[in-house]
Amino acid sequence: MKESRNSHSKLKALLKNIDRSGPIKIGLSRRTVEFQKDEMVLYKYESTGATKNNRPILLVYSLVNRPEIADLSSERSLIKELCDFGFPVYLIDWGDPGDNDAEVELSTYIIDYLGSAVDYIRGVSPKEAIDVIGLCQGGTFAVCYASLFPEKISSLITTATPIDFHSEKDRLSALIRHVDLKVFEKFPKTIDGRMLNFFFLFLKPYKLLQKKYFDLIENGHDLAYVQNFLKMEKWIFDSPAISSSALMEFVSTFYQKNALVEKTLFLNGLHVEPSDIRAPILNIFASNDHIVPIESSKALARLITHPDYSEIEMDCGHVGLYVGKSAGRSTGGVIATWLDAQH
């Protein structure tokens, strides 16, 4: 009976704090639209640090989920951190493809859209080359772009980035590596991003589908905890659509053929060779990443020849790289320190 009253009290406190939280909003940092091409939008966030920096940084995120994970709240924002260090920050939002965009290929995203964003920033900046930060799949795209156009990249930072898609501990790869590509013929032209989220959730079903809700009830009395939880839920389940043809191409090229590691990747007839990258590289990965194993990210070291290559392992999970801290260090602080050391 006592346990029942205790559970009722916890649930009551949780519901009260959910009500107090009001409408949940993420991506609150001020930004302006700088450039747009088809559905892709390039945003700019103004530097807010006391010391201004004229080195623009471009963030490239994945096609799956929305890039607001890099700006979840004022207390948990990679973008805000970088702005506070004085950097002008740009972010690519790939947008939601419609049926007219259903035939968009990977080369369109990497060479055309990402390339257009890079060229725009170079055009309005005093710098001939820019710093690029790739987040998850966006890091894979950034590696490809830096391989093809090395003169446009002054430094490359990859975070939780899959490189070797056949690494031994890659549970996501084990799920989709052997998918018959003919299944994509039955899909609509665009796929609801929420469907793809279930692949990620089932990689750790207890932790991601059950335990987190038990933890929510236990911490329901903590308003900040509840608000952060709701922000994460909003981000997870508000996913953009994705072109089924682009998804099929990504599965075939990376998960099945492991083309980047095997050095068989061509985009628009151009050979993607990571050893052509001329920029210093910082490779950041998470020790508890259930989506991109460390071994997959560390494979980048085998593919590049630039002597200025560094690795940093953060004690967190995949998403924790963008919303948390590891042993007092934040990803934004690590990146800012490394960039300062480059010049």
Beta strands, then each sheet from edge to edge (+ up, - down):
strand 1: 32-37
strand 2: 40-45
strand 3: 57-60
strand 4: 89-93
strand 5: 130-135
strand 6: 153-159
strand 7: 190-191
strand 8: 242-243
strand 9: 266-267
strand 10: 270-271
strand 11: 281-286
strand 12: 309-314
strand 13: 325-326
strand 14: 329-330
sheet 1: 1+ 2- 4+ 3+ 5+ 6+ 11+ 12+
sheet 2: 7+ 8-
sheet 3: 9+ 10-
sheet 4: 13+ 14-
end
